[in-house]
Amino acid sequence: AAERLLASAQALSLADEAGDLDLTIGVLSSRQLARSGPDHVVEVASLAARMIAAGTAWRRPEAEMWGRLWLIDTYWYAGQLAEIAAELPRLQRTTERIGGPYARWHLLVTRAALALARAEFDDADRLGREAVDHFERLGHPAARGASVSFRLLLGHHRGQPEEMLSPVTWDFGADSRWDLGRRLFRAFALVDAQRLDEAAAVYQRCGVPEGWEVAPMMRLVELAVGAQVAAALGLADDTQELRERLTPYRGQYVVGGAGGTNFLGPVELTLGKCAAALADWDSARVELTAASSLCRQIGAPGFQVEADCELATALAVP
């Protein structure tokens, strides 16, 4: 990993010296991929600004679109929903210049994710379905995964439909990249439905958290989902392990995948659930109070209600 980062940094320097636009765009894309995830948000914002500037100056709307999507990613990690909303018209103009279902997909999925984060569930459902329809027209192999993960998050606050609890929904064939995520996410849906015995059986197949291989762009969402499942199941060792791994990200928001298609509120919400499960009630109250306040500030009422319900339980303990 360190070698890849060094190589991408050197390649970016060489591209700048050469003044080759195509090379610069390619290297910026490689660097962004290498730095995706919650640990390098500041650098990704810088890469986004450079990509937007290159796309604008050279009238390359595809490059500009990617830069704007990277910028939106950084807003998701910071919970800046108002900034995402302000960026959407610029992203829309760019995607309209590109045309076609792929660019339209990126616009729709961003709009759907924002509506979901704001608890505008009917709009989120409509936009999410339209986005997946566009993705399916491309025959893209990730279309089904995008649809299932979005419906999972929609069901988190509206109630999980029976289809989200079925193993058939979470069967992605031989693609091993989905193994951990599909088990964690199905267990999450089962916890939402209070089918804890089934959730425990599914979660057990994930193995111990120390052995999980989590891609950087999915780090926060898979750790947070795992932590919430472990907490709900009363698995103290796993809950503590995942709590410790999430603690450095306090102040950020749980986002998975480019474009924030999986958004689970502030890290403090998950940390509060972990603390409560471990009977660390003082910490639970602090974390959940912070989570509620953060959700109110950014305009995420669904997650504010979730935090407030958890906080009410914590406050009821002597």
Disulfide bonds with the S-S distance in Angstrom:
none
